[in-house]
Amino acid sequence: MSNQPSIPFSTTIHVRDTCLCLHAQRAARALARRFDMAMKGVGLTNGQFSLMMALNRPEPPPMGPVAHLLAMDRTTLTAALKPLTRRGWVLIEADPRDKRGKRLRLTEEGTAILSAALPIWRETHAAVEAELSSGDADGLRQDLMEISR
């Protein structure tokens, strides 16, 4: 027999009902599914949309700041870029200022896909915000940004 202390089921219920991490994970998965379904028609996932939007800058960004913005490590970013580069939507180029570094550039085709996806994102995003019972999307965004710092 085990001598481990028993955790009361009431504790399980308490964690289920109060755990911010669990609730954030569940909300993130639900949002991801919703945006994935919405973006399916243009051939993007929500993650690919976010990644491509992060590349939509006046100058091609280095990998480090993009990885930081998306809260992923460089290895994960490299893996996420592969399908986008295969489709010809993103180019990975040598950094002209530092040949060891890489810069990420949207291609014309990538920009066109992103442009087609943007109205879908706007519509889906507006619908999600409208469904918030508190009506405080700005407050939710602020709270989430504070946690992710």
C-alpha positions, -999 to 999 in steps of 0.1 A, spaced: 0 0 0 10 35 -7 19 59 21 12 89 -1 -12 114 13 -46 114 -3 -57 146 -20 -94 152 -13 -117 154 -44 -128 188 -31 -93 200 -39 -95 187 -74 -128 206 -78 -112 238 -63 -82 236 -88 -105 229 -117 -126 259 -109 -99 284 -99 -67 275 -119 -58 304 -141 -34 283 -161 -61 257 -169 -86 283 -178 -61 302 -200 -52 269 -218 -88 260 -224 -96 295 -237 -65 294 -259 -74 260 -274 -110 271 -280 -99 304 -297 -73 285 -317 -100 261 -330 -123 289 -339 -97 309 -358 -83 278 -375 -118 270 -388 -123 306 -400 -89 307 -417 -92 273 -433 -106 287 -465 -74 307 -472 -51 278 -462 -38 292 -429 -39 282 -393 -43 309 -366 -6 304 -357 5 309 -393 -16 340 -395 0 354 -363 34 345 -376 29 361 -410 14 392 -394 45 394 -372 66 396 -404 45 424 -419 69 452 -411 87 479 -431 120 460 -428 123 422 -426 127 414 -389 154 391 -374 143 358 -360 150 367 -324 124 395 -321 98 375 -340 103 345 -317 101 368 -286 68 384 -299 52 350 -305 66 336 -271 84 308 -288 120 297 -290 140 299 -322 138 262 -328 100 263 -327 99 294 -349 121 276 -374 97 246 -375 67 270 -378 84 287 -408 90 255 -428 54 251 -443 53 288 -450 86 288 -469 76 256 -488 45 274 -500 65 304 -511 49 328 -486 80 335 -465 117 339 -474 145 333 -449 174 355 -459 208 362 -445 210 393 -424 230 419 -444 244 434 -412 253 400 -396 258 370 -420 252 346 -390 217 360 -385 185 355 -405 158 379 -416 123 369 -424 104 384 -453 69 380 -466 68 373 -503 43 389 -526 22 357 -525 25 357 -487 13 392 -485 -16 384 -508 -26 354 -485 -23 376 -454 -44 403 -471 -71 377 -479 -70 364 -443 -72 398 -426 -109 404 -432 -116 369 -419 -96 377 -388 -114 410 -383 -148 394 -385 -139 365 -363 -122 387 -337 -152 411 -336 -175 381 -330 -153 368 -302 -151 402 -285 -189 407 -288 -194 374 -270 -174 384 -239 -200 387 -211 -180 414 -193 -178 434 -225 -143 444 -215 -120 431 -242 -94 458 -235 -93 448 -198 -88 411 -208 -61 420 -232 -43 441 -206 -45 413 -180 -32 387 -205 -3 410 -215 6 415 -179 8 378 -174 29 372 -205 57 397 -195 
